[in-house]
Amino acid sequence: EPKQPIVRGAFIVMEGLDRAGKTTQVEKLANALYESGRNVETMRFPDRTSPIGMMISNYLQSKSEMDDHVVHLLFSANRWEKVKHINDTLAKGCTIICDRYYYSGMVYSAAKRNPNLSIDWARAPEVGLPRPDMVVFLNLSTEEAAKRGGFGDEKYETSEMQKNVRENFVALKDIPADEGQDLQVIDAGGSVEEVGKAIWSQVVPRVEEVEQGDFSESST
Ligand code: Z5A
């Protein structure tokens, strides 16, 4: 039987807390989708390769200082500069698995608890970005995260910041906009294989739906 043509690729985002295994699972999922005969591309934010991404990377490595709003807007601009590429890739039937997106953008900037940088303020520059077809949120307890080694050296890798980030991700559920509802929570505390299986069983049905045209063309 001839395969139906693919309407478009699916846009799947992986979000999660520090050391939850996003990068590990993005690769694993992309490989498995590729093995199943699909075109797949991985992306990550921040994309440190563009001029804007390099400014973000220097900031995260404490090589430069920036006002909280400025770096927030750079993280957002770093997504906007990829919008055409995202839309073109999906349109040609290629599925995108993306490591972090604007959910991280909102939650990390607001975790600084700067009184002039609320989650609503943080959301504004993200409005209009392509909306993912599914967001997998890898949830890891503080205890499990600690077992996976200490903090790295980058700016946000402190226990205070990570505690606020966790609270903000939980609070996303209460935001009237649809951000919270987008998140499919998966327990990231199991082995790489176990977590991979849980992700696969959630993602594949969604990818199939999108490929067959069952999606709404929406933006944030
Ligand atoms: N940020 C922001 O502020 N605003 C934005 O708009 C965006 C991001 C997009 C850099 O991001 C920082 O930018 C980040 C958020 C902020 N700050 N922090 N923290 P990044 O994506 O470049 O860096 P990252 O997310 O911190 O790092 P990462 O390396 O991508 O982490 P990960 O993907 O969660 O984990 P991993 O590398 O896959 O695994 C971590 C370790 O655990 C590794 O040793 C693995 O072998 C191990 N691992 C993985 N899975 C398992 C399981 N299942 N069991 C045991 N061990 C495991």
Residues whose N, C-alpha, C, O or C-beta is under 5 A from the ligand:
A	BS01	Z5A	L17 D18 R19 A20 G21 K22 T23 T24 F45 P46 F75 R100 Y101 S104 G105 Y108 S109 R148 Y156 E157 A188 G190 S191 V192 V195
